[in-house]
Amino acid sequence: MLEHLITTIGNAYPSYQAVYAMIGSVMTVLFFYKKIYKIMGIFFTRKFKPAKHNHKYAILIPARNEEAVIANLLDSIHKQDYDMSLVTVFVVADNCTDRTAEIARKCGAICYERFDDEHRTKGYALQFLFERIEEDYGRMSFEGYFIFDADNLLKEDYISRMNDSFDAGCKLITSYRNSKNFSESWVASTYALHWLRSIRTNHRPRSVLRLATNIQGTGFLFTNEIVRDGWKYTSLTEDRALTADAVAQGFEITYNDKAVFYDEQPVSVKVALRQRLRWSRGHLEAFVETGPYLFLNIFFGKLLVKTKWKRETVSFKDKGPVKGTLLALLESIRHRAASFDTLVQLTPVSLINIVRWLLISFFIYGCACYVNGIDDLSWITTGSWLGKLLRNFINPLLQVDSGWQALGLGLLMAFWRRLFYRIADYLENCLTAVYLFIIEYKRMIRIPLRKKILYCLTWPTFDIIGRWTIYLAVFKKVSWKTIPHQSQVTIDDIRQETVQRKAV
């Protein structure tokens, strides 16, 4: 009976292979625009004129046991060239057992303390903070809200640059995420390069096209309209959920390339794995929660969308019947394109790929080998540039009669060919790091050449970890845990290094 089942499955392999190819072709077409993004990101980004008006802002800093770094962030805020009488700094000391609250108050911030061990995500801390702001100040008394992590540092013109975007009418703005501990370890370097890649391949092109880029946890500004009824995002990755809701409501999420802040990256593999697993679980939850209405958005606009808040109605009637109709049409197209783009970004492509590979290219292929045997199968796959190169020099072939041995070798060959493809992909991705080191050279901290070479070689591990953590996140329950921050780099240290580099 088992042999009959294997034979039946193996005979159907050509049909399944066609399905595999069809899925791959569809994904290639749907993701092709990303190649255009990469080219645009080299040359273009949205630019903003100096603001005519200074706006009133609140800065929100959720912090859990951040006594080692929070003073440095607050110091960089106080050194802004913006009119600081228009800026109020709030800290929520969330389940802290150290001196975070004491230091925050000593540095001039308004600090609320929260103790709730059951609800431990950053989103719950922000929800609590917005409730306190409503009680004591009124959420709508501030025109916009910045959110930062306690380990961040702000370049001295950061708020002024973001105000340029806000004054231009932008409602959600993210910024240039640099790294203050880029060279502390190879793990930190992979994160630092990831943020730079996001800037070049996502933020810059989307800002030019007036689409919606993605919020990434910290270093962003949003209008008070979003929190009119409070903060609604308490999942493991509140930033993804906010992004999806904003896109569904028709908001453009733009990017300001001149607004620079510095972020501390994890330095150990253990901490990185813990954080990436949380990101992956949050990614899946955001896709399940927001994917369906983003899909509906593409075809029906906001007609069927139910999000956690509603945007104020945007009308073009005052532009006249012809111009107003044209602007409304263009806005509808922009909105649907942004919904498609965000849905593509949220889609767990690595899960789709591993499932179709395991099912068709591994299991069903092995059954086909059982039925048909293996006839002159090359050990070196041509599915990558590395395979095509090596075949010019060596091309060992495998030939086995049908049966159990063919099934076993077929499975082994499927695994080997996949591994070979990944090796080629790894080497190719090293070039991405080379590209980023070249194009972002002027904005990076100083890094020795030997470390740059090492970081180019280790950079692809970032995506490898991302794939495997998303596999694990399907089955593993994840809780929010503190990411330790210990870097003592200050904004003055970074400014001094910048001056020294320019002097060389």
C-alpha positions as CSV (number, residue, x, y, z in Angstrom):
1,M,0.0,0.0,0.0
2,L,2.9,2.4,0.8
3,E,4.5,1.7,-2.5
4,H,1.3,2.3,-4.3
5,L,0.9,5.7,-2.5
6,I,4.4,6.7,-3.3
7,T,4.0,5.7,-7.0
8,T,0.7,7.6,-7.3
9,I,2.3,10.8,-5.8
10,G,5.5,10.3,-7.9
11,N,3.5,10.0,-11.2
12,A,1.8,13.3,-10.4
13,Y,5.1,15.1,-10.0
14,P,5.0,16.9,-13.4
15,S,1.7,18.5,-12.5
16,Y,3.0,19.6,-9.1
17,Q,6.1,20.9,-10.7
18,A,4.0,23.1,-13.0
19,V,2.2,24.4,-9.9
20,Y,5.5,25.2,-8.3
21,A,6.7,27.0,-11.3
22,M,3.4,28.9,-11.6
23,I,3.6,30.1,-8.0
24,G,7.2,31.2,-8.6
25,S,6.3,33.1,-11.7
26,V,3.4,34.9,-10.0
27,M,5.7,35.9,-7.1
28,T,8.3,37.1,-9.6
29,V,5.8,39.4,-11.3
30,L,4.3,40.7,-8.0
31,F,7.7,41.5,-6.6
32,F,9.3,42.9,-9.7
33,Y,8.6,46.5,-8.7
34,K,11.1,46.0,-5.8
35,K,13.9,46.0,-8.4
36,I,12.8,49.4,-9.5
37,Y,12.8,50.5,-5.8
38,K,16.5,49.4,-5.5
39,I,17.5,51.5,-8.5
40,M,15.5,54.5,-7.4
41,G,17.0,54.3,-3.9
42,I,20.4,54.9,-5.3
43,F,19.6,58.2,-6.8
44,F,16.4,59.7,-5.3
45,T,14.7,60.6,-2.1
46,R,12.0,63.1,-1.2
47,K,13.3,66.6,-0.2
48,F,11.5,69.2,1.9
49,K,11.6,72.9,2.0
50,P,12.3,74.7,5.3
51,A,9.2,74.9,7.5
52,K,7.3,78.2,7.7
53,H,5.9,77.3,11.1
54,N,7.2,75.5,14.2
55,H,4.7,73.0,15.6
56,K,4.1,71.8,19.1
57,Y,5.3,68.3,19.8
58,A,5.5,65.7,22.5
59,I,8.4,63.2,22.6
60,L,7.5,59.8,24.1
61,I,10.1,57.4,25.4
62,P,9.0,54.0,26.7
63,A,11.8,52.6,28.9
64,R,12.3,49.5,31.0
65,N,15.5,49.5,33.1
66,E,17.3,51.9,30.9
67,E,19.3,53.8,33.5
68,A,22.5,53.2,31.5
69,V,21.4,55.1,28.4
70,I,18.4,57.3,28.9
71,A,20.3,60.4,30.1
72,N,22.3,60.4,26.9
73,L,19.1,60.4,24.8
74,L,17.6,63.2,26.9
75,D,20.8,65.2,26.6
76,S,20.7,64.9,22.8
77,I,17.1,66.1,22.9
78,H,18.0,69.2,25.0
79,K,20.7,70.1,22.5
80,Q,18.3,70.3,19.5
81,D,18.3,73.6,17.5
82,Y,14.5,73.6,17.6
83,D,12.5,75.9,19.8
84,M,12.3,73.6,22.8
85,S,9.5,75.6,24.4
86,L,7.3,73.8,21.9
87,V,8.5,70.3,22.9
88,T,7.5,68.3,25.9
89,V,9.4,65.1,26.8
90,F,7.5,62.2,28.4
91,V,9.0,59.0,29.7
92,V,7.1,56.0,30.8
93,A,9.2,53.9,33.2
94,D,7.7,50.5,32.5
95,N,8.1,47.9,35.2
96,C,11.5,49.3,36.1
97,T,13.6,48.0,39.0
98,D,16.4,50.5,38.5
99,R,16.9,54.3,38.5
100,T,15.3,55.0,35.1
101,A,12.5,57.2,36.5
102,E,14.8,59.1,38.8
103,I,17.3,59.9,36.0
104,A,14.5,60.9,33.6
105,R,13.1,63.4,36.0
106,K,16.5,64.7,36.9
107,C,17.1,65.3,33.2
108,G,14.0,67.3,32.9
109,A,11.5,64.8,31.5
110,I,8.0,64.3,32.7
111,C,8.0,60.7,33.9
112,Y,5.1,58.3,34.7
113,E,5.8,54.9,36.3
114,R,3.9,51.9,35.3
115,F,3.8,48.5,37.0
116,D,1.9,45.7,35.2
117,D,3.8,42.5,34.9
118,E,1.0,40.8,32.9
119,H,0.9,43.3,30.0
120,R,4.6,43.7,29.1
121,T,4.8,44.9,25.5
122,K,6.0,48.4,24.4
123,G,2.5,49.0,23.1
124,Y,0.9,48.6,26.5
125,A,3.5,51.1,27.9
126,L,2.5,53.6,25.2
127,Q,-1.2,53.0,25.8
128,F,-0.7,53.8,29.5
129,L,1.4,56.9,28.6
130,F,-1.3,58.3,26.3
131,E,-3.9,57.8,29.0
132,R,-1.8,59.9,31.4
133,I,-1.2,62.6,28.8
134,E,-5.0,62.8,28.2
135,E,-5.6,63.2,31.9
136,D,-3.0,65.8,32.5
137,Y,-2.6,67.7,29.2
138,G,-5.1,66.4,26.6
139,R,-3.8,64.3,23.7
140,M,-4.9,66.9,21.2
141,S,-2.9,69.7,22.9
142,F,0.1,68.4,20.9
143,E,0.1,68.6,17.2
144,G,2.4,65.6,16.7
145,Y,4.1,62.8,18.7
146,F,7.6,61.5,18.3
147,I,8.4,58.0,19.6
148,F,12.0,57.0,20.5
149,D,13.6,54.1,22.3
150,A,15.7,55.0,25.4
151,D,19.0,54.0,23.7
152,N,18.6,56.5,20.8
153,L,20.5,59.7,20.2
154,L,19.3,62.6,18.0
155,K,21.4,64.7,15.7
156,E,21.1,68.3,16.7
157,D,18.8,69.3,13.8
158,Y,16.6,66.2,14.0
159,I,13.4,67.8,15.2
160,S,13.9,70.8,12.8
161,R,14.2,68.4,9.9
162,M,11.2,66.4,10.9
163,N,9.2,69.7,11.4
164,D,10.0,70.5,7.7
165,S,8.1,67.3,6.7
166,F,5.3,67.9,9.2
167,D,4.8,71.5,8.1
168,A,4.6,70.3,4.5
169,G,1.4,68.4,5.4
170,C,2.9,65.0,6.1
171,K,1.1,63.1,8.9
172,L,3.5,60.2,9.5
173,I,7.2,60.5,9.0
174,T,10.1,58.2,9.6
175,S,13.8,59.1,9.5
176,Y,17.4,58.0,8.9
177,R,18.3,55.3,11.3
178,N,22.0,55.3,11.9
179,S,23.9,53.1,14.4
180,K,26.0,54.3,17.3
181,N,27.6,50.9,18.0
182,F,28.1,49.7,14.4
183,S,31.5,48.2,15.0
184,E,31.0,46.8,18.5
185,S,30.4,43.3,17.1
186,W,29.6,41.5,13.9
187,V,26.0,41.0,15.2
188,A,25.6,44.7,15.6
189,S,26.9,45.3,12.1
190,T,24.2,43.1,10.6
191,Y,21.5,45.2,12.2
192,A,23.2,48.4,11.2
193,L,23.4,47.3,7.6
194,H,19.8,46.1,7.6
195,W,18.5,49.6,8.6
196,L,20.6,51.1,5.8
197,R,19.3,48.6,3.3
198,S,15.7,49.5,4.4
199,I,16.5,53.2,3.7
200,R,17.9,52.6,0.2
201,T,15.4,49.9,-0.9
202,N,12.2,51.0,0.8
203,H,12.1,54.4,2.5
204,R,13.7,56.6,-0.2
205,P,11.8,55.2,-3.3
206,R,8.5,55.2,-1.5
207,S,8.9,58.8,-0.3
208,V,9.6,59.9,-3.9
209,L,6.5,58.0,-5.1
210,R,4.3,59.4,-2.3
211,L,3.5,55.9,-1.1
212,A,3.7,54.6,2.4
213,T,6.9,53.3,3.8
214,N,7.0,51.2,7.0
215,I,7.3,52.4,10.6
216,Q,10.2,50.6,12.3
217,G,9.7,50.9,16.0
218,T,11.5,54.1,16.8
219,G,12.5,57.4,15.2
220,F,9.1,58.5,13.8
221,L,6.6,61.3,14.1
222,F,2.8,61.1,13.7
223,T,-0.2,63.5,13.8
224,N,-2.4,63.7,16.9
225,E,-5.3,62.5,14.7
226,I,-4.1,58.9,15.1
227,V,-4.4,59.0,18.9
228,R,-7.5,61.1,19.2
229,D,-9.1,58.1,21.0
230,G,-5.9,56.8,22.5
231,W,-3.2,54.3,21.5
232,K,-4.6,51.0,20.2
233,Y,-1.5,48.9,19.3
234,T,-0.3,46.5,22.0
235,S,0.9,43.5,20.0
236,L,4.5,42.3,19.8
237,T,5.2,44.5,16.9
238,E,3.0,47.6,17.3
239,D,4.9,49.4,14.5
240,R,3.7,46.9,11.8
241,A,0.1,47.2,13.0
242,L,0.2,51.0,13.0
243,T,1.7,51.0,9.5
244,A,-1.0,48.7,8.1
245,D,-3.8,50.7,9.7
246,A,-2.4,54.0,8.5
247,V,-2.1,52.7,5.0
248,A,-5.6,51.3,5.1
249,Q,-6.9,54.7,6.1
250,G,-5.1,56.3,3.2
251,F,-2.2,58.0,5.0
252,E,1.1,58.5,3.2
253,I,4.0,57.4,5.4
254,T,6.9,59.4,4.2
255,Y,10.6,59.6,5.0
256,N,13.0,62.4,5.7
257,D,16.6,61.6,4.7
258,K,18.1,64.6,6.5
259,A,16.6,63.7,9.9
260,V,19.2,61.5,11.5
261,F,19.1,59.6,14.8
262,Y,21.4,56.9,16.2
263,D,20.3,53.5,17.5
264,E,22.0,50.9,19.6
265,Q,22.1,47.4,18.1
266,P,22.3,44.0,19.9
267,V,25.8,42.7,20.2
268,S,25.2,39.0,21.1
269,V,23.7,36.2,19.1
270,K,21.5,35.2,22.1
271,V,19.9,38.6,22.3
272,A,19.6,38.9,18.5
273,L,17.8,35.5,18.3
274,R,15.4,36.5,21.0
275,Q,14.6,39.8,19.4
276,R,14.3,38.4,15.9
277,L,11.9,35.7,17.1
278,R,9.7,38.4,18.6
279,W,9.8,40.3,15.4
280,S,8.9,37.2,13.4
281,R,6.0,36.3,15.6
282,G,4.7,39.9,15.4
283,H,5.2,39.8,11.7
284,L,2.9,36.8,11.4
285,E,0.3,38.3,13.7
286,A,0.3,41.6,11.8
287,F,-0.2,39.7,8.5
288,V,-3.1,37.7,9.9
289,E,-4.7,40.7,11.5
290,T,-4.2,43.3,8.7
291,G,-3.5,41.3,5.6
292,P,-7.2,40.7,4.7
293,Y,-8.3,44.3,4.8
294,L,-5.2,45.5,3.0
295,F,-6.1,43.0,0.2
296,L,-9.7,44.4,0.2
297,N,-8.2,47.9,0.1
298,I,-6.6,47.2,-3.2
299,F,-9.9,46.6,-4.9
300,F,-12.5,48.5,-2.8
301,G,-10.5,51.3,-1.2
302,K,-11.7,52.1,2.3
303,L,-15.2,51.0,1.7
304,L,-14.9,47.7,3.6
305,V,-12.0,48.6,6.0
306,K,-12.3,48.4,9.8
307,T,-9.2,49.8,11.5
308,K,-8.5,50.8,15.1
309,W,-9.2,54.5,14.3
310,K,-10.6,56.5,11.4
311,R,-8.9,59.3,9.4
312,E,-10.6,62.6,9.0
313,T,-12.3,62.8,5.6
314,V,-10.1,64.1,2.8
315,S,-12.0,66.1,0.1
316,F,-10.9,67.7,-3.1
317,K,-14.2,69.5,-3.8
318,D,-12.7,72.9,-3.2
319,K,-10.3,72.3,-6.1
320,G,-13.1,72.5,-8.7
321,P,-15.1,69.8,-10.5
322,V,-12.4,68.8,-13.0
323,K,-9.2,69.2,-10.9
324,G,-11.0,67.8,-7.8
325,T,-12.1,64.7,-9.7
326,L,-8.6,64.2,-11.1
327,L,-7.0,64.6,-7.7
328,A,-9.4,62.2,-6.1
329,L,-8.7,59.6,-8.8
330,L,-4.9,60.0,-8.3
331,E,-5.3,59.7,-4.6
332,S,-7.4,56.5,-5.0
333,I,-4.6,55.0,-7.2
334,R,-1.9,56.0,-4.7
335,H,-3.9,54.6,-1.8
336,R,-4.4,51.2,-3.6
337,A,-0.8,51.0,-4.7
338,A,0.3,51.7,-1.1
339,S,-2.0,49.0,0.2
340,F,-0.6,46.5,-2.3
341,D,3.0,47.5,-1.4
342,T,2.3,47.1,2.3
343,L,0.6,43.8,1.8
344,V,3.6,42.5,-0.1
345,Q,5.9,43.6,2.7
346,L,3.8,41.9,5.3
347,T,3.4,38.6,3.4
348,P,5.6,35.9,4.9
349,V,7.3,35.0,1.7
350,S,9.8,32.7,3.3
351,L,7.0,30.5,4.7
352,I,5.4,30.2,1.3
353,N,8.8,29.3,-0.2
354,I,9.7,26.7,2.4
355,V,6.3,25.0,2.2
356,R,6.3,24.7,-1.6
357,W,9.9,23.5,-1.5
358,L,9.3,20.8,1.2
359,L,6.1,19.6,-0.4
360,I,7.0,19.7,-4.1
361,S,10.8,20.0,-4.7
362,F,11.6,17.7,-1.8
363,F,8.9,15.2,-0.9
364,I,7.1,14.8,-4.2
365,Y,10.3,14.9,-6.1
366,G,11.6,12.0,-4.0
367,C,8.5,10.0,-4.8
368,A,9.1,10.7,-8.5
369,C,12.7,9.4,-8.2
370,Y,11.2,6.2,-6.6
371,V,9.1,5.7,-9.7
372,N,11.4,6.8,-12.5
373,G,14.9,6.5,-11.0
374,I,17.6,9.1,-11.5
375,D,19.0,9.6,-15.0
376,D,22.1,11.7,-15.5
377,L,21.2,14.2,-12.7
378,S,23.9,16.8,-12.2
379,W,25.2,17.4,-8.7
380,I,25.6,21.1,-9.5
381,T,22.3,22.9,-10.0
382,T,22.0,25.6,-12.7
383,G,19.6,27.6,-10.6
384,S,22.3,30.1,-9.5
385,W,25.2,32.0,-10.9
386,L,27.6,29.7,-8.9
387,G,26.2,26.6,-10.5
388,K,26.4,28.0,-14.0
389,L,30.0,29.0,-13.3
390,L,31.1,25.6,-11.8
391,R,29.5,23.6,-14.6
392,N,32.0,25.0,-16.9
393,F,34.7,23.1,-15.0
394,I,33.0,20.1,-13.4
395,N,29.7,18.4,-14.0
396,P,29.4,15.1,-12.0
397,L,26.2,13.1,-12.9
398,L,24.2,10.7,-10.9
399,Q,22.3,7.7,-12.3
400,V,20.2,5.3,-10.2
401,D,17.5,2.8,-11.0
402,S,14.0,3.3,-9.7
403,G,13.2,2.1,-6.1
404,W,14.0,2.9,-2.6
405,Q,17.6,3.8,-3.2
406,A,16.5,6.3,-5.9
407,L,14.0,7.8,-3.4
408,G,16.7,8.2,-0.7
409,L,19.2,9.7,-3.1
410,G,16.5,11.9,-4.6
411,L,15.7,13.4,-1.2
412,L,19.4,13.9,-0.5
413,M,19.9,15.6,-3.9
414,A,17.0,17.9,-3.3
415,F,18.5,19.0,0.0
416,W,21.9,19.4,-1.5
417,R,20.7,21.4,-4.5
418,R,18.8,23.7,-2.1
419,L,21.9,24.1,0.1
420,F,24.0,24.9,-3.0
421,Y,21.5,27.6,-4.0
422,R,21.6,29.1,-0.6
423,I,25.5,29.2,-0.7
424,A,25.3,31.1,-3.9
425,D,22.7,33.4,-2.5
426,Y,24.9,34.0,0.6
427,L,27.9,35.0,-1.5
428,E,25.7,37.3,-3.7
429,N,24.3,39.0,-0.6
430,C,27.8,39.9,0.6
431,L,27.8,42.4,-2.3
432,T,24.9,44.2,-0.8
433,A,27.0,45.0,2.2
434,V,29.8,46.2,-0.1
435,Y,27.3,48.5,-1.8
436,L,26.0,49.9,1.5
437,F,29.5,50.6,2.8
438,I,30.3,52.5,-0.4
439,I,27.1,54.5,-0.8
440,E,26.6,55.3,2.9
441,Y,30.3,55.9,3.7
442,K,29.9,59.6,4.7
443,R,27.2,58.9,7.2
444,M,28.7,55.9,9.0
445,I,30.9,56.0,12.0
446,R,34.5,55.3,11.3
447,I,35.2,51.5,10.8
448,P,38.5,49.8,10.1
449,L,38.8,48.2,6.7
450,R,39.4,44.7,8.2
451,K,36.2,45.0,10.1
452,K,34.3,46.1,7.0
453,I,35.5,43.0,5.2
454,L,34.4,40.8,8.1
455,Y,31.0,42.5,8.2
456,C,30.5,42.0,4.5
457,L,31.0,38.3,5.0
458,T,28.7,38.0,8.1
459,W,26.0,40.3,6.8
460,P,23.9,37.6,5.0
461,T,23.3,35.9,8.4
462,F,20.8,38.6,9.1
463,D,18.4,37.3,6.5
464,I,19.2,33.7,7.4
465,I,18.2,34.3,11.0
466,G,15.1,36.0,9.7
467,R,14.0,33.0,7.7
468,W,14.6,30.5,10.5
469,T,12.9,32.6,13.2
470,I,9.8,33.0,11.1
471,Y,9.7,29.2,10.7
472,L,9.9,28.9,14.5
473,A,7.5,31.6,15.2
474,V,4.7,29.6,13.6
475,F,4.9,27.1,16.4
476,K,6.5,28.9,19.3
477,K,4.7,31.3,21.7
478,V,6.7,34.4,22.2
479,S,6.7,36.9,25.0
480,W,8.2,40.4,25.2
481,K,11.6,40.5,26.9
482,T,14.0,43.4,27.6
483,I,16.8,44.1,25.1
484,P,19.8,45.3,27.2
485,H,21.4,48.6,26.2
486,Q,24.8,49.5,27.6
487,S,26.5,51.7,25.0
488,Q,27.9,54.9,26.5
489,V,28.4,56.7,23.2
490,T,26.9,60.2,23.4
491,I,25.8,62.6,20.7
492,D,28.9,64.7,21.5
493,D,31.1,61.7,20.7
494,I,29.5,61.3,17.4
495,R,29.7,65.0,16.6
496,Q,33.4,65.0,17.5
497,E,34.1,62.0,15.2
498,T,32.2,63.7,12.4
499,V,34.3,66.9,12.8
500,Q,37.5,64.8,12.8
501,R,36.5,62.9,9.7
502,K,35.8,66.1,7.8
503,A,39.2,67.5,8.9
504,V,41.1,64.5,7.4
